[in-house]
Amino acid sequence: MQALPGPFKAGLFYLAARFPDVELIPVYLENLHRCMPKGTVLPVPLICTVRFGAIFGRIANENKETFLKRAREAVIELA
């Protein structure tokens, strides 16, 4: 079973509103808990996967809840 992200915090919405020219790219990191165990300084040489999605941006007049839900779904689609 894959670990999916929980609800996103409002900070992402405020950053996207403050810097509208910055491109947001959804990223899903798989098997990262084995490559970077808690308390380690260097990564363990195991296989992990990084998936990048399509550029993601705000839609004009989109409210915070809708934006955060759309952002989370974009990351979940990569899982």
CORBELUR-V234511 format. One record per residue. SS is DSSP state (A for helix, B for strand, O for the rest). PHI is phi as a letter, one per 20 degrees, with the letter a starting at -180 (* if undefined). D_FIRST is the distance of its C-alpha to the first C-alpha in Angstrom with 2 decimals. Layout:
BEGIN
ss->[SS;SS]
phi->[PHI;PHI]
d_first->[D_FIRST;D_FIRST]
END
This chain:
BEGIN
ss->[O;O;O;O;O;O;O;O;O;O;A;A;A;A;A;A;A;A;O;O;O;O;O;B;B;B;B;B;B;B;O;A;A;A;A;O;O;O;O;O;O;O;O;O;O;O;O;O;B;B;B;B;B;B;B;B;O;O;O;O;O;O;O;A;A;A;A;A;A;A;A;A;A;A;A;A;O;O;O]
phi->[*;e;e;e;f;f;g;f;e;f;g;f;f;f;f;f;f;f;c;f;e;e;e;e;c;f;c;d;d;d;m;f;f;e;e;c;g;g;n;e;e;d;f;e;f;c;f;c;c;c;d;d;d;f;g;c;b;f;d;g;m;f;e;f;f;f;f;f;f;f;f;f;f;f;f;f;f;e;f]
d_first->[0.00;3.80;6.61;9.14;12.79;14.87;18.26;20.44;23.67;27.04;28.05;26.48;28.65;31.72;31.31;31.00;34.09;36.05;35.41;35.26;36.05;32.98;30.28;26.76;24.04;20.35;18.27;14.55;14.03;11.12;11.16;14.06;13.66;14.72;17.49;18.94;18.59;20.25;24.01;24.34;26.87;26.00;22.74;21.72;22.16;18.68;17.04;15.25;15.09;16.91;17.05;20.05;20.77;24.16;26.60;26.08;29.05;30.60;32.34;35.82;36.11;32.36;31.66;29.30;26.75;26.53;26.29;23.48;21.49;22.20;21.26;17.82;17.25;18.49;15.86;13.00;14.63;14.17;10.38]
END
